[in-house]
Amino acid sequence: MRLSQLLKAKLHHARVTYANPDYVGSIELGRELMEAVGLEDGELVHVWAVDHGARIQTYVFAGPEGTVGLNGGAAHHFQAGDRVVIAAFDLADEPIVPKLKLLDEQNRIVRDLSPFSVVG
């Protein structure tokens, strides 16, 4: 059996709502966003800036609707208003279908980018 690290979830063009360097660490995401792509509290995620070169890894926890908050050391790499991509990967021995969502400026899902999704 060969395991591969495959993309399982992606939130594309999320907007950072706050950056707080005085918190212990992590990224806070609206629970509705986490549920839409299958993320769990404490799960490892990658955060990639769209408009500059920052790239970090941290853990995620659920917060209020529309929240995308960077905490601790991560807050030094991002500021409110930055566009980011949030991605998570899973180990699998067979292909998986990732859940991919495009967000608007208020972090609402505006389009399902998942393979095999029905656009309506």
C-alpha angles and dihedrals in degrees: 000000000000119000121208128191104238134182109260103168141014134179106196123205097001113171119230107238096188143356116209116181092182094068121091095251146278139085123281115212131183108264090233090060092048092050092047092061100028101252120157131208109273095020120143114251136177119225117201125184115231097202102036138022104268116130124171142163122220142139125272132227131182123258141160122320115286095014121143105167128169116209138191117353091354089065089068090064100047139038136197110288097028115135113232142177116224115199137176130192134203134202111242139163093211135035118288129199109237122219108233124181132184114215133203128223091282092050094253118145108252101168140018108228094178118130110259093015120144112238111211 
